[in-house]
């Protein structure tokens, strides 16, 4: 797979190789491939994650889902709304 500057990426859980930088947020959320300050091998890209930037192996990344898919949280994270009908609830 090949990524270009501006592509949005997420970590690939099947191939992600953790390191000490994961503690500050490496690989969390959606990252954006940015122009590297120096030449990188074709197997690596410079990614700006929400908490910082890091060189990443292409094998450890996947294209991020479309923005439309990210507007709604996953169903298992949505808490049911309490019933506020008259005579119910606080």
NORCORQUI-V326068 format. One record per pair of residues at least 4 apart in sequence whose ideal C-beta (glycine too) atoms are under 7 Angstrom apart, sorted by the first residue. I is the first residue (numbers start at 0). GAP is how many residues later the second one is. Records with the same first field share a line. If there is no record, write none. Layout:
I=GAP / GAP
//
This chain:
0=57
2=4 / 6 / 30 / 42 / 55 / 58
3=29
4=28 / 29 / 30
5=26 / 27
6=26 / 56
7=22 / 24 / 56
8=22 / 24 / 38 / 52 / 53 / 54 / 55
9=20 / 52 / 54
10=5 / 16 / 49 / 50
11=4 / 48 / 49 / 50
14=44 / 45
15=11 / 44
16=43
17=4
20=5 / 33
21=4 / 5
23=27 / 28
24=24 / 25 / 26 / 27
25=23 / 28
26=22
27=21 / 22 / 23
28=20 / 21
29=34
30=16 / 17 / 18
31=15 / 16
32=12 / 13 / 14
33=12 / 14 / 19
35=4 / 10
39=4 / 5 / 6 / 15
42=14 / 15
43=11 / 12 / 13 / 14
44=11 / 13
45=7 / 9
46=6 / 7 / 9
47=5
48=4 / 5
55=4 / 5
64=4 / 5
66=4
72=4 / 5
81=7
82=5 / 6
83=4 / 5
//
